[in-house]
């Protein structure tokens, strides 16, 4: 199944400048919020999503990468992205955007 046109138009949130991403091994990573001094360990999927946000990629583009790299459906990829974006927003790691 492909993403519907309204999905591809979803604006991706943008990481705050005070949040630093460190790649641990090319797959997993760590986010550090310099304002709160909190850190968050990211699994492979969340790291791929974060890298996409840093590059200002659309949700549909990130979903395609997830689908290709992890052999999941586009629906599952979009669901994973929405979940990660919700987590990032909850912890105030990204600017507000449509989820």
PyMOL commands that set and color helices and strands:
alter all, ss='L'
color gray80, all
select helices_A, chain A and resi 5-8+44-54+59-70+74-90
alter helices_A, ss='H'
color red, helices_A
select strands_A, chain A and resi 19-23+29-33+38-42
alter strands_A, ss='S'
color yellow, strands_A
deselect
rebuild
show_as cartoon
